[in-house]
Amino acid sequence: MTETKPIELSIEGMSCASCVGRVEKSLAKVAGVQQATVNLATERAWIKGDAQIQTSDLIEAVKKSGLRGQTGRTRPK
């Protein structure tokens, strides 16, 4: 069984539901991502994926969607 880890990102520049969909689609394309959920109101993304996922790859995926991402708060387990 593959170990998973949760990652939280802060997303800047979202203004509508279309932005949310674009970011979720970009994050889902990153190798190892199992689930990506984006919240417009809080400007946050929660990603669940394989333990070897690099945060920098996720931030790059957000950038490719036309927005800016950065590491969010660490969520307690």
N, CA, C and O atoms as a Tripos MOL2 file, in Angstrom:
@<TRIPOS>MOLECULE
protein
  308   307    77     0     0
PROTEIN
NO_CHARGES

@<TRIPOS>ATOM
      1 N           0.8400   -1.1870    0.0000 N.3       1 MET1
      2 CA          0.0000    0.0000    0.0000 C.3       1 MET1
      3 C           0.8810    1.2460    0.0000 C.2       1 MET1
      4 O           1.8460    1.3290    0.7600 O.2       1 MET1
      5 N           0.5510    2.2040   -0.8450 N.am      2 THR2
      6 CA          1.3230    3.4240   -0.9760 C.3       2 THR2
      7 C           0.9560    4.4030    0.1300 C.2       2 THR2
      8 O          -0.2200    4.6210    0.4250 O.2       2 THR2
      9 N           1.9820    4.9870    0.7330 N.am      3 GLU3
     10 CA          1.7550    5.9810    1.7790 C.3       3 GLU3
     11 C           1.2930    7.2900    1.1380 C.2       3 GLU3
     12 O           1.8020    7.6840    0.0880 O.2       3 GLU3
     13 N           0.3310    7.9590    1.7690 N.am      4 THR4
     14 CA         -0.1710    9.2270    1.2450 C.3       4 THR4
     15 C           0.1210   10.3550    2.2180 C.2       4 THR4
     16 O           0.3930   10.1330    3.3980 O.2       4 THR4
     17 N           0.0580   11.5730    1.6910 N.am      5 LYS5
     18 CA          0.2360   12.7410    2.5540 C.3       5 LYS5
     19 C          -0.6820   13.8520    2.0820 C.2       5 LYS5
     20 O          -0.9200   13.9930    0.8820 O.2       5 LYS5
     21 N          -1.2060   14.6490    3.0220 N.am      6 PRO6
     22 CA         -2.0220   15.8070    2.6500 C.3       6 PRO6
     23 C          -1.1380   17.0420    2.4820 C.2       6 PRO6
     24 O          -0.2000   17.2540    3.2510 O.2       6 PRO6
     25 N          -1.4410   17.8390    1.4870 N.am      7 ILE7
     26 CA         -0.7150   19.0890    1.2540 C.3       7 ILE7
     27 C          -1.7480   20.1960    1.1040 C.2       7 ILE7
     28 O          -2.7750   20.0170    0.4490 O.2       7 ILE7
     29 N          -1.4710   21.3270    1.7090 N.am      8 GLU8
     30 CA         -2.3580   22.4860    1.5870 C.3       8 GLU8
     31 C          -1.5960   23.6170    0.9120 C.2       8 GLU8
     32 O          -0.4720   23.9400    1.2980 O.2       8 GLU8
     33 N          -2.2180   24.2150   -0.0990 N.am      9 LEU9
     34 CA         -1.6260   25.3500   -0.7920 C.3       9 LEU9
     35 C          -2.5460   26.5560   -0.6860 C.2       9 LEU9
     36 O          -3.7680   26.4200   -0.6260 O.2       9 LEU9
     37 N          -1.9520   27.7160   -0.6640 N.am     10 SER10
     38 CA         -2.6880   28.9670   -0.7600 C.3      10 SER10
     39 C          -2.6700   29.3620   -2.2370 C.2      10 SER10
     40 O          -1.6160   29.3510   -2.8740 O.2      10 SER10
     41 N          -3.8420   29.7120   -2.7820 N.am     11 ILE11
     42 CA         -3.9540   30.0630   -4.1950 C.3      11 ILE11
     43 C          -4.3680   31.5260   -4.3030 C.2      11 ILE11
     44 O          -5.3730   31.9350   -3.7210 O.2      11 ILE11
     45 N          -3.6000   32.3110   -5.0430 N.am     12 GLU12
     46 CA         -3.9030   33.7320   -5.2080 C.3      12 GLU12
     47 C          -4.3980   34.0070   -6.6190 C.2      12 GLU12
     48 O          -3.8730   33.4630   -7.5900 O.2      12 GLU12
     49 N          -5.4100   34.8540   -6.7220 N.am     13 GLY13
     50 CA         -5.8710   35.3110   -8.0230 C.3      13 GLY13
     51 C          -7.1480   34.6740   -8.5320 C.2      13 GLY13
     52 O          -7.5870   34.9900   -9.6380 O.2      13 GLY13
     53 N          -7.7610   33.7840   -7.7590 N.am     14 MET14
     54 CA         -9.0100   33.1610   -8.2050 C.3      14 MET14
     55 C         -10.1580   34.1550   -8.0590 C.2      14 MET14
     56 O         -10.2510   34.8780   -7.0670 O.2      14 MET14
     57 N         -11.0340   34.1770   -9.0730 N.am     15 SER15
     58 CA        -12.1610   35.1020   -9.0140 C.3      15 SER15
     59 C         -13.5030   34.4470   -9.3190 C.2      15 SER15
     60 O         -14.5480   35.0780   -9.1610 O.2      15 SER15
     61 N         -13.4860   33.1780   -9.7590 N.am     16 CYS16
     62 CA        -14.7520   32.5400  -10.1300 C.3      16 CYS16
     63 C         -14.6260   31.0130  -10.0890 C.2      16 CYS16
     64 O         -13.5410   30.4680   -9.8880 O.2      16 CYS16
     65 N         -15.7450   30.3520  -10.2810 N.am     17 ALA17
     66 CA        -15.7710   28.8870  -10.2650 C.3      17 ALA17
     67 C         -14.9300   28.2970  -11.3900 C.2      17 ALA17
     68 O         -14.4000   27.1940  -11.2540 O.2      17 ALA17
     69 N         -14.8050   29.0100  -12.4860 N.am     18 SER18
     70 CA        -13.9770   28.5420  -13.5960 C.3      18 SER18
     71 C         -12.5080   28.4430  -13.1680 C.2      18 SER18
     72 O         -11.8020   27.5150  -13.5620 O.2      18 SER18
     73 N         -12.0630   29.3960  -12.3690 N.am     19 CYS19
     74 CA        -10.6900   29.3600  -11.8380 C.3      19 CYS19
     75 C         -10.4880   28.1110  -10.9870 C.2      19 CYS19
     76 O          -9.4610   27.4400  -11.0900 O.2      19 CYS19
     77 N         -11.4630   27.8070  -10.1550 N.am     20 VAL20
     78 CA        -11.3970   26.6260   -9.2900 C.3      20 VAL20
     79 C         -11.2320   25.3740  -10.1420 C.2      20 VAL20
     80 O         -10.3640   24.5450   -9.8710 O.2      20 VAL20
     81 N         -12.0590   25.2380  -11.1650 N.am     21 GLY21
     82 CA        -11.9930   24.0740  -12.0390 C.3      21 GLY21
     83 C         -10.6640   23.9630  -12.7570 C.2      21 GLY21
     84 O         -10.1210   22.8680  -12.9070 O.2      21 GLY21
     85 N         -10.1380   25.0990  -13.2030 N.am     22 ARG22
     86 CA         -8.8520   25.1150  -13.9010 C.3      22 ARG22
     87 C          -7.7230   24.6530  -12.9820 C.2      22 ARG22
     88 O          -6.8660   23.8720  -13.3960 O.2      22 ARG22
     89 N          -7.7180   25.1280  -11.7450 N.am     23 VAL23
     90 CA         -6.6760   24.7420  -10.7880 C.3      23 VAL23
     91 C          -6.8020   23.2620  -10.4330 C.2      23 VAL23
     92 O          -5.8010   22.5450  -10.4030 O.2      23 VAL23
     93 N          -8.0250   22.8000  -10.1630 N.am     24 GLU24
     94 CA         -8.2200   21.3850   -9.8250 C.3      24 GLU24
     95 C          -7.7520   20.4870  -10.9610 C.2      24 GLU24
     96 O          -7.1250   19.4550  -10.7200 O.2      24 GLU24
     97 N          -8.0500   20.8680  -12.1850 N.am     25 LYS25
     98 CA         -7.6430   20.0720  -13.3490 C.3      25 LYS25
     99 C          -6.1170   20.0410  -13.4800 C.2      25 LYS25
    100 O          -5.5400   18.9890  -13.7550 O.2      25 LYS25
    101 N          -5.4660   21.1850  -13.2850 N.am     26 SER26
    102 CA         -4.0050   21.2550  -13.3680 C.3      26 SER26
    103 C          -3.3420   20.4240  -12.2790 C.2      26 SER26
    104 O          -2.3680   19.7160  -12.5380 O.2      26 SER26
    105 N          -3.8700   20.5090  -11.0610 N.am     27 LEU27
    106 CA         -3.3020   19.7380   -9.9530 C.3      27 LEU27
    107 C          -3.4900   18.2430  -10.1690 C.2      27 LEU27
    108 O          -2.6070   17.4530   -9.8370 O.2      27 LEU27
    109 N          -4.6340   17.8490  -10.7220 N.am     28 ALA28
    110 CA         -4.9210   16.4310  -10.9470 C.3      28 ALA28
    111 C          -3.9550   15.8060  -11.9460 C.2      28 ALA28
    112 O          -3.7580   14.5910  -11.9400 O.2      28 ALA28
    113 N          -3.3510   16.6250  -12.8040 N.am     29 LYS29
    114 CA         -2.4080   16.1140  -13.8070 C.3      29 LYS29
    115 C          -1.0280   15.8060  -13.2280 C.2      29 LYS29
    116 O          -0.2290   15.1300  -13.8770 O.2      29 LYS29
    117 N          -0.7360   16.2860  -12.0320 N.am     30 VAL30
    118 CA          0.5670   16.0430  -11.4090 C.3      30 VAL30
    119 C           0.6470   14.5760  -10.9950 C.2      30 VAL30
    120 O          -0.2600   14.0490  -10.3510 O.2      30 VAL30
    121 N           1.7350   13.9330  -11.3720 N.am     31 ALA31
    122 CA          1.9200   12.5140  -11.0550 C.3      31 ALA31
    123 C           1.8350   12.2850   -9.5530 C.2      31 ALA31
    124 O           2.4870   12.9780   -8.7730 O.2      31 ALA31
    125 N           1.0260   11.3060   -9.1540 N.am     32 GLY32
    126 CA          0.8940   10.9450   -7.7500 C.3      32 GLY32
    127 C          -0.2820   11.5790   -7.0330 C.2      32 GLY32
    128 O          -0.6250   11.1660   -5.9260 O.2      32 GLY32
    129 N          -0.9110   12.5870   -7.6540 N.am     33 VAL33
    130 CA         -2.0660   13.2360   -7.0230 C.3      33 VAL33
    131 C          -3.2710   12.3080   -7.1260 C.2      33 VAL33
    132 O          -3.6150   11.8350   -8.2090 O.2      33 VAL33
    133 N          -3.9040   12.0540   -5.9870 N.am     34 GLN34
    134 CA         -5.0980   11.2160   -5.9460 C.3      34 GLN34
    135 C          -6.3610   12.0630   -5.9090 C.2      34 GLN34
    136 O          -7.3910   11.6820   -6.4670 O.2      34 GLN34
    137 N          -6.2780   13.2150   -5.2500 N.am     35 GLN35
    138 CA         -7.4440   14.0890   -5.1220 C.3      35 GLN35
    139 C          -6.9700   15.5220   -4.9100 C.2      35 GLN35
    140 O          -6.0200   15.7700   -4.1670 O.2      35 GLN35
    141 N          -7.6420   16.4610   -5.5690 N.am     36 ALA36
    142 CA         -7.3510   17.8810   -5.3850 C.3      36 ALA36
    143 C          -8.6740   18.6170   -5.2360 C.2      36 ALA36
    144 O          -9.5520   18.5190   -6.0930 O.2      36 ALA36
    145 N          -8.8070   19.3510   -4.1440 N.am     37 THR37
    146 CA        -10.0210   20.1110   -3.8680 C.3      37 THR37
    147 C          -9.6330   21.5650   -3.6510 C.2      37 THR37
    148 O          -8.7480   21.8670   -2.8500 O.2      37 THR37
    149 N         -10.2980   22.4630   -4.3690 N.am     38 VAL38
    150 CA         -9.9860   23.8870   -4.2820 C.3      38 VAL38
    151 C         -11.2150   24.6360   -3.7780 C.2      38 VAL38
    152 O         -12.3360   24.3640   -4.2080 O.2      38 VAL38
    153 N         -10.9970   25.5840   -2.8590 N.am     39 ASN39
    154 CA        -12.0820   26.3810   -2.2950 C.3      39 ASN39
    155 C         -11.8710   27.8400   -2.6890 C.2      39 ASN39
    156 O         -10.8640   28.4500   -2.3300 O.2      39 ASN39
    157 N         -12.8220   28.3870   -3.4260 N.am     40 LEU40
    158 CA        -12.7310   29.7690   -3.8930 C.3      40 LEU40
    159 C         -12.7610   30.7640   -2.7350 C.2      40 LEU40
    160 O         -11.9750   31.7100   -2.7140 O.2      40 LEU40
    161 N         -13.6550   30.5590   -1.7770 N.am     41 ALA41
    162 CA        -13.8320   31.5000   -0.6650 C.3      41 ALA41
    163 C         -12.5870   31.6120    0.2130 C.2      41 ALA41
    164 O         -12.2320   32.7090    0.6450 O.2      41 ALA41
    165 N         -11.9290   30.4950    0.4790 N.am     42 THR42
    166 CA        -10.7480   30.5120    1.3460 C.3      42 THR42
    167 C          -9.4450   30.6390    0.5650 C.2      42 THR42
    168 O          -8.3780   30.8130    1.1530 O.2      42 THR42
    169 N          -9.5360   30.5500   -0.7700 N.am     43 GLU43
    170 CA         -8.3670   30.5910   -1.6520 C.3      43 GLU43
    171 C          -7.3300   29.5540   -1.2400 C.2      43 GLU43
    172 O          -6.1400   29.8500   -1.1290 O.2      43 GLU43
    173 N          -7.8090   28.3290   -1.0140 N.am     44 ARG44
    174 CA         -6.9370   27.2270   -0.6070 C.3      44 ARG44
    175 C          -7.1970   25.9980   -1.4600 C.2      44 ARG44
    176 O          -8.2940   25.7890   -1.9770 O.2      44 ARG44
    177 N          -6.1530   25.1960   -1.5890 N.am     45 ALA45
    178 CA         -6.2630   23.9030   -2.2650 C.3      45 ALA45
    179 C          -5.7510   22.8350   -1.3120 C.2      45 ALA45
    180 O          -4.7370   23.0190   -0.6390 O.2      45 ALA45
    181 N          -6.4680   21.7140   -1.2640 N.am     46 TRP46
    182 CA         -6.0580   20.5740   -0.4560 C.3      46 TRP46
    183 C          -5.8010   19.4250   -1.4100 C.2      46 TRP46
    184 O          -6.6680   19.0380   -2.1930 O.2      46 TRP46
    185 N          -4.6030   18.8910   -1.3300 N.am     47 ILE47
    186 CA         -4.1880   17.8310   -2.2340 C.3      47 ILE47
    187 C          -3.8610   16.5940   -1.4220 C.2      47 ILE47
    188 O          -3.1620   16.6650   -0.4120 O.2      47 ILE47
    189 N          -4.3730   15.4650   -1.8730 N.am     48 LYS48
    190 CA         -4.0530   14.1790   -1.2550 C.3      48 LYS48
    191 C          -3.3380   13.3700   -2.3220 C.2      48 LYS48
    192 O          -3.8170   13.2380   -3.4490 O.2      48 LYS48
    193 N          -2.1890   12.8340   -1.9520 N.am     49 GLY49
    194 CA         -1.4440   12.0740   -2.9450 C.3      49 GLY49
    195 C          -0.3260   11.2660   -2.3470 C.2      49 GLY49
    196 O          -0.1520   11.2000   -1.1300 O.2      49 GLY49
    197 N           0.4290   10.6510   -3.2330 N.am     50 ASP50
    198 CA          1.5470    9.8150   -2.8230 C.3      50 ASP50
    199 C           2.5650   10.6320   -2.0320 C.2      50 ASP50
    200 O           2.7160   11.8350   -2.2430 O.2      50 ASP50
    201 N           3.2520    9.9620   -1.1270 N.am     51 ALA51
    202 CA          4.1960   10.6360   -0.2350 C.3      51 ALA51
    203 C           5.3430   11.3170   -0.9810 C.2      51 ALA51
    204 O           5.9440   12.2530   -0.4540 O.2      51 ALA51
    205 N           5.6570   10.8650   -2.1940 N.am     52 GLN52
    206 CA          6.7900   11.4420   -2.9250 C.3      52 GLN52
    207 C           6.4300   12.6890   -3.7380 C.2      52 GLN52
    208 O           7.2970   13.2390   -4.4170 O.2      52 GLN52
    209 N           5.1860   13.1440   -3.6880 N.am     53 ILE53
    210 CA          4.8060   14.3580   -4.4210 C.3      53 ILE53
    211 C           5.6250   15.5350   -3.9050 C.2      53 ILE53
    212 O           5.7830   15.7250   -2.6990 O.2      53 ILE53
    213 N           6.1410   16.3180   -4.8450 N.am     54 GLN54
    214 CA          6.9060   17.5090   -4.4940 C.3      54 GLN54
    215 C           5.9880   18.7300   -4.5200 C.2      54 GLN54
    216 O           5.2690   18.9520   -5.4940 O.2      54 GLN54
    217 N           6.0170   19.5060   -3.4640 N.am     55 THR55
    218 CA          5.2010   20.7130   -3.3920 C.3      55 THR55
    219 C           5.5240   21.6520   -4.5480 C.2      55 THR55
    220 O           4.6340   22.3220   -5.0720 O.2      55 THR55
    221 N           6.7770   21.7050   -4.9430 N.am     56 SER56
    222 CA          7.1750   22.5800   -6.0500 C.3      56 SER56
    223 C           6.4670   22.1980   -7.3510 C.2      56 SER56
    224 O           6.1520   23.0740   -8.1560 O.2      56 SER56
    225 N           6.2110   20.9040   -7.5690 N.am     57 ASP57
    226 CA          5.4800   20.4640   -8.7650 C.3      57 ASP57
    227 C           4.0320   20.9390   -8.7190 C.2      57 ASP57
    228 O           3.4590   21.3030   -9.7460 O.2      57 ASP57
    229 N           3.4470   20.9340   -7.5310 N.am     58 LEU58
    230 CA          2.0690   21.3980   -7.3730 C.3      58 LEU58
    231 C           1.9760   22.9070   -7.6080 C.2      58 LEU58
    232 O           1.0540   23.3850   -8.2690 O.2      58 LEU58
    233 N           2.9220   23.6360   -7.0710 N.am     59 ILE59
    234 CA          2.9440   25.0910   -7.2570 C.3      59 ILE59
    235 C           3.1290   25.4290   -8.7360 C.2      59 ILE59
    236 O           2.5170   26.3720   -9.2380 O.2      59 ILE59
    237 N           3.9620   24.6720   -9.4250 N.am     60 GLU60
    238 CA          4.1640   24.8760  -10.8650 C.3      60 GLU60
    239 C           2.8750   24.5990  -11.6390 C.2      60 GLU60
    240 O           2.5670   25.3040  -12.6000 O.2      60 GLU60
    241 N           2.1240   23.5830  -11.2280 N.am     61 ALA61
    242 CA          0.8460   23.2690  -11.8810 C.3      61 ALA61
    243 C          -0.1430   24.4180  -11.7010 C.2      61 ALA61
    244 O          -0.8770   24.7560  -12.6300 O.2      61 ALA61
    245 N          -0.1660   25.0140  -10.5180 N.am     62 VAL62
    246 CA         -1.0450   26.1630  -10.2680 C.3      62 VAL62
    247 C          -0.6190   27.3270  -11.1620 C.2      62 VAL62
    248 O          -1.4600   28.0150  -11.7400 O.2      62 VAL62
    249 N           0.6770   27.5390  -11.2690 N.am     63 LYS63
    250 CA          1.2120   28.6140  -12.1060 C.3      63 LYS63
    251 C           0.7960   28.4180  -13.5650 C.2      63 LYS63
    252 O           0.4460   29.3810  -14.2470 O.2      63 LYS63
    253 N           0.8360   27.1760  -14.0390 N.am     64 LYS64
    254 CA          0.4430   26.8790  -15.4230 C.3      64 LYS64
    255 C          -1.0390   27.1560  -15.6620 C.2      64 LYS64
    256 O          -1.4530   27.3720  -16.8010 O.2      64 LYS64
    257 N          -1.8300   27.1510  -14.6060 N.am     65 SER65
    258 CA         -3.2570   27.4520  -14.7510 C.3      65 SER65
    259 C          -3.5080   28.9610  -14.7490 C.2      65 SER65
    260 O          -4.6510   29.4050  -14.8600 O.2      65 SER65
    261 N          -2.4330   29.7490  -14.6210 N.am     66 GLY66
    262 CA         -2.5530   31.1980  -14.6850 C.3      66 GLY66
    263 C          -2.6930   31.8860  -13.3430 C.2      66 GLY66
    264 O          -2.9850   33.0800  -13.2850 O.2      66 GLY66
    265 N          -2.4880   31.1480  -12.2660 N.am     67 LEU67
    266 CA         -2.6320   31.7160  -10.9260 C.3      67 LEU67
    267 C          -1.3380   31.5320  -10.1460 C.2      67 LEU67
    268 O          -0.3540   31.0060  -10.6670 O.2      67 LEU67
    269 N          -1.3510   31.9680   -8.9020 N.am     68 ARG68
    270 CA         -0.1550   31.8530   -8.0740 C.3      68 ARG68
    271 C          -0.4520   31.0000   -6.8520 C.2      68 ARG68
    272 O          -1.4360   31.2240   -6.1480 O.2      68 ARG68
    273 N           0.4060   30.0230   -6.6110 N.am     69 GLY69
    274 CA          0.2460   29.1560   -5.4500 C.3      69 GLY69
    275 C           1.4720   29.2060   -4.5620 C.2      69 GLY69
    276 O           2.5870   29.4420   -5.0270 O.2      69 GLY69
    277 N           1.2510   28.9810   -3.2890 N.am     70 GLN70
    278 CA          2.3590   28.8820   -2.3380 C.3      70 GLN70
    279 C           1.9470   27.9330   -1.2270 C.2      70 GLN70
    280 O           0.7660   27.6320   -1.0530 O.2      70 GLN70
    281 N           2.9250   27.4730   -0.4890 N.am     71 THR71
    282 CA          2.6040   26.5150    0.5590 C.3      71 THR71
    283 C           1.6810   27.1400    1.5780 C.2      71 THR71
    284 O           1.8330   28.3020    1.9560 O.2      71 THR71
    285 N           0.7220   26.3460    2.0140 N.am     72 GLY72
    286 CA         -0.2370   26.7900    3.0220 C.3      72 GLY72
    287 C           0.2000   26.3310    4.3870 C.2      72 GLY72
    288 O           1.3200   25.8590    4.5810 O.2      72 GLY72
    289 N          -0.6930   26.4770    5.3170 N.am     73 ARG73
    290 CA         -0.4130   26.0190    6.6740 C.3      73 ARG73
    291 C          -0.3240   24.5060    6.6980 C.2      73 ARG73
    292 O          -0.9760   23.8210    5.9090 O.2      73 ARG73
    293 N           0.4730   23.9980    7.5940 N.am     74 THR74
    294 CA          0.5370   22.5590    7.7900 C.3      74 THR74
    295 C          -0.6630   22.1440    8.6130 C.2      74 THR74
    296 O          -0.9400   22.7290    9.6600 O.2      74 THR74
    297 N          -1.3740   21.1360    8.1410 N.am     75 ARG75
    298 CA         -2.5680   20.6700    8.8470 C.3      75 ARG75
    299 C          -2.1720   19.6130    9.8670 C.2      75 ARG75
    300 O          -1.4480   18.6750    9.5330 O.2      75 ARG75
    301 N          -2.6320   19.7480   11.0960 N.am     76 PRO76
    302 CA         -2.3380   18.7150   12.0880 C.3      76 PRO76
    303 C          -3.0260   17.4130   11.7140 C.2      76 PRO76
    304 O          -4.1110   17.4120   11.1310 O.2      76 PRO76
    305 N          -2.3770   16.2970   12.0580 N.am     77 LYS77
    306 CA         -2.9450   14.9820   11.7280 C.3      77 LYS77
    307 C          -4.0040   14.5900   12.7060 C.2      77 LYS77
    308 O          -4.5900   13.5150   12.5840 O.2      77 LYS77
@<TRIPOS>BOND
     1     1     2 1
     2     2     3 1
     3     3     4 2
     4     3     5 am
     5     5     6 1
     6     6     7 1
     7     7     8 2
     8     7     9 am
     9     9    10 1
    10    10    11 1
    11    11    12 2
    12    11    13 am
    13    13    14 1
    14    14    15 1
    15    15    16 2
    16    15    17 am
    17    17    18 1
    18    18    19 1
    19    19    20 2
    20    19    21 am
    21    21    22 1
    22    22    23 1
    23    23    24 2
    24    23    25 am
    25    25    26 1
    26    26    27 1
    27    27    28 2
    28    27    29 am
    29    29    30 1
    30    30    31 1
    31    31    32 2
    32    31    33 am
    33    33    34 1
    34    34    35 1
    35    35    36 2
    36    35    37 am
    37    37    38 1
    38    38    39 1
    39    39    40 2
    40    39    41 am
    41    41    42 1
    42    42    43 1
    43    43    44 2
    44    43    45 am
    45    45    46 1
    46    46    47 1
    47    47    48 2
    48    47    49 am
    49    49    50 1
    50    50    51 1
    51    51    52 2
    52    51    53 am
    53    53    54 1
    54    54    55 1
    55    55    56 2
    56    55    57 am
    57    57    58 1
    58    58    59 1
    59    59    60 2
    60    59    61 am
    61    61    62 1
    62    62    63 1
    63    63    64 2
    64    63    65 am
    65    65    66 1
    66    66    67 1
    67    67    68 2
    68    67    69 am
    69    69    70 1
    70    70    71 1
    71    71    72 2
    72    71    73 am
    73    73    74 1
    74    74    75 1
    75    75    76 2
    76    75    77 am
    77    77    78 1
    78    78    79 1
    79    79    80 2
    80    79    81 am
    81    81    82 1
    82    82    83 1
    83    83    84 2
    84    83    85 am
    85    85    86 1
    86    86    87 1
    87    87    88 2
    88    87    89 am
    89    89    90 1
    90    90    91 1
    91    91    92 2
    92    91    93 am
    93    93    94 1
    94    94    95 1
    95    95    96 2
    96    95    97 am
    97    97    98 1
    98    98    99 1
    99    99   100 2
   100    99   101 am
   101   101   102 1
   102   102   103 1
   103   103   104 2
   104   103   105 am
   105   105   106 1
   106   106   107 1
   107   107   108 2
   108   107   109 am
   109   109   110 1
   110   110   111 1
   111   111   112 2
   112   111   113 am
   113   113   114 1
   114   114   115 1
   115   115   116 2
   116   115   117 am
   117   117   118 1
   118   118   119 1
   119   119   120 2
   120   119   121 am
   121   121   122 1
   122   122   123 1
   123   123   124 2
   124   123   125 am
   125   125   126 1
   126   126   127 1
   127   127   128 2
   128   127   129 am
   129   129   130 1
   130   130   131 1
   131   131   132 2
   132   131   133 am
   133   133   134 1
   134   134   135 1
   135   135   136 2
   136   135   137 am
   137   137   138 1
   138   138   139 1
   139   139   140 2
   140   139   141 am
   141   141   142 1
   142   142   143 1
   143   143   144 2
   144   143   145 am
   145   145   146 1
   146   146   147 1
   147   147   148 2
   148   147   149 am
   149   149   150 1
   150   150   151 1
   151   151   152 2
   152   151   153 am
   153   153   154 1
   154   154   155 1
   155   155   156 2
   156   155   157 am
   157   157   158 1
   158   158   159 1
   159   159   160 2
   160   159   161 am
   161   161   162 1
   162   162   163 1
   163   163   164 2
   164   163   165 am
   165   165   166 1
   166   166   167 1
   167   167   168 2
   168   167   169 am
   169   169   170 1
   170   170   171 1
   171   171   172 2
   172   171   173 am
   173   173   174 1
   174   174   175 1
   175   175   176 2
   176   175   177 am
   177   177   178 1
   178   178   179 1
   179   179   180 2
   180   179   181 am
   181   181   182 1
   182   182   183 1
   183   183   184 2
   184   183   185 am
   185   185   186 1
   186   186   187 1
   187   187   188 2
   188   187   189 am
   189   189   190 1
   190   190   191 1
   191   191   192 2
   192   191   193 am
   193   193   194 1
   194   194   195 1
   195   195   196 2
   196   195   197 am
   197   197   198 1
   198   198   199 1
   199   199   200 2
   200   199   201 am
   201   201   202 1
   202   202   203 1
   203   203   204 2
   204   203   205 am
   205   205   206 1
   206   206   207 1
   207   207   208 2
   208   207   209 am
   209   209   210 1
   210   210   211 1
   211   211   212 2
   212   211   213 am
   213   213   214 1
   214   214   215 1
   215   215   216 2
   216   215   217 am
   217   217   218 1
   218   218   219 1
   219   219   220 2
   220   219   221 am
   221   221   222 1
   222   222   223 1
   223   223   224 2
   224   223   225 am
   225   225   226 1
   226   226   227 1
   227   227   228 2
   228   227   229 am
   229   229   230 1
   230   230   231 1
   231   231   232 2
   232   231   233 am
   233   233   234 1
   234   234   235 1
   235   235   236 2
   236   235   237 am
   237   237   238 1
   238   238   239 1
   239   239   240 2
   240   239   241 am
   241   241   242 1
   242   242   243 1
   243   243   244 2
   244   243   245 am
   245   245   246 1
   246   246   247 1
   247   247   248 2
   248   247   249 am
   249   249   250 1
   250   250   251 1
   251   251   252 2
   252   251   253 am
   253   253   254 1
   254   254   255 1
   255   255   256 2
   256   255   257 am
   257   257   258 1
   258   258   259 1
   259   259   260 2
   260   259   261 am
   261   261   262 1
   262   262   263 1
   263   263   264 2
   264   263   265 am
   265   265   266 1
   266   266   267 1
   267   267   268 2
   268   267   269 am
   269   269   270 1
   270   270   271 1
   271   271   272 2
   272   271   273 am
   273   273   274 1
   274   274   275 1
   275   275   276 2
   276   275   277 am
   277   277   278 1
   278   278   279 1
   279   279   280 2
   280   279   281 am
   281   281   282 1
   282   282   283 1
   283   283   284 2
   284   283   285 am
   285   285   286 1
   286   286   287 1
   287   287   288 2
   288   287   289 am
   289   289   290 1
   290   290   291 1
   291   291   292 2
   292   291   293 am
   293   293   294 1
   294   294   295 1
   295   295   296 2
   296   295   297 am
   297   297   298 1
   298   298   299 1
   299   299   300 2
   300   299   301 am
   301   301   302 1
   302   302   303 1
   303   303   304 2
   304   303   305 am
   305   305   306 1
   306   306   307 1
   307   307   308 2
@<TRIPOS>SUBSTRUCTURE
     1 MET1         2 RESIDUE 1 A MET
     2 THR2         6 RESIDUE 1 A THR
     3 GLU3        10 RESIDUE 1 A GLU
     4 THR4        14 RESIDUE 1 A THR
     5 LYS5        18 RESIDUE 1 A LYS
     6 PRO6        22 RESIDUE 1 A PRO
     7 ILE7        26 RESIDUE 1 A ILE
     8 GLU8        30 RESIDUE 1 A GLU
     9 LEU9        34 RESIDUE 1 A LEU
    10 SER10       38 RESIDUE 1 A SER
    11 ILE11       42 RESIDUE 1 A ILE
    12 GLU12       46 RESIDUE 1 A GLU
    13 GLY13       50 RESIDUE 1 A GLY
    14 MET14       54 RESIDUE 1 A MET
    15 SER15       58 RESIDUE 1 A SER
    16 CYS16       62 RESIDUE 1 A CYS
    17 ALA17       66 RESIDUE 1 A ALA
    18 SER18       70 RESIDUE 1 A SER
    19 CYS19       74 RESIDUE 1 A CYS
    20 VAL20       78 RESIDUE 1 A VAL
    21 GLY21       82 RESIDUE 1 A GLY
    22 ARG22       86 RESIDUE 1 A ARG
    23 VAL23       90 RESIDUE 1 A VAL
    24 GLU24       94 RESIDUE 1 A GLU
    25 LYS25       98 RESIDUE 1 A LYS
    26 SER26      102 RESIDUE 1 A SER
    27 LEU27      106 RESIDUE 1 A LEU
    28 ALA28      110 RESIDUE 1 A ALA
    29 LYS29      114 RESIDUE 1 A LYS
    30 VAL30      118 RESIDUE 1 A VAL
    31 ALA31      122 RESIDUE 1 A ALA
    32 GLY32      126 RESIDUE 1 A GLY
    33 VAL33      130 RESIDUE 1 A VAL
    34 GLN34      134 RESIDUE 1 A GLN
    35 GLN35      138 RESIDUE 1 A GLN
    36 ALA36      142 RESIDUE 1 A ALA
    37 THR37      146 RESIDUE 1 A THR
    38 VAL38      150 RESIDUE 1 A VAL
    39 ASN39      154 RESIDUE 1 A ASN
    40 LEU40      158 RESIDUE 1 A LEU
    41 ALA41      162 RESIDUE 1 A ALA
    42 THR42      166 RESIDUE 1 A THR
    43 GLU43      170 RESIDUE 1 A GLU
    44 ARG44      174 RESIDUE 1 A ARG
    45 ALA45      178 RESIDUE 1 A ALA
    46 TRP46      182 RESIDUE 1 A TRP
    47 ILE47      186 RESIDUE 1 A ILE
    48 LYS48      190 RESIDUE 1 A LYS
    49 GLY49      194 RESIDUE 1 A GLY
    50 ASP50      198 RESIDUE 1 A ASP
    51 ALA51      202 RESIDUE 1 A ALA
    52 GLN52      206 RESIDUE 1 A GLN
    53 ILE53      210 RESIDUE 1 A ILE
    54 GLN54      214 RESIDUE 1 A GLN
    55 THR55      218 RESIDUE 1 A THR
    56 SER56      222 RESIDUE 1 A SER
    57 ASP57      226 RESIDUE 1 A ASP
    58 LEU58      230 RESIDUE 1 A LEU
    59 ILE59      234 RESIDUE 1 A ILE
    60 GLU60      238 RESIDUE 1 A GLU
    61 ALA61      242 RESIDUE 1 A ALA
    62 VAL62      246 RESIDUE 1 A VAL
    63 LYS63      250 RESIDUE 1 A LYS
    64 LYS64      254 RESIDUE 1 A LYS
    65 SER65      258 RESIDUE 1 A SER
    66 GLY66      262 RESIDUE 1 A GLY
    67 LEU67      266 RESIDUE 1 A LEU
    68 ARG68      270 RESIDUE 1 A ARG
    69 GLY69      274 RESIDUE 1 A GLY
    70 GLN70      278 RESIDUE 1 A GLN
    71 THR71      282 RESIDUE 1 A THR
    72 GLY72      286 RESIDUE 1 A GLY
    73 ARG73      290 RESIDUE 1 A ARG
    74 THR74      294 RESIDUE 1 A THR
    75 ARG75      298 RESIDUE 1 A ARG
    76 PRO76      302 RESIDUE 1 A PRO
    77 LYS77      306 RESIDUE 1 A LYS
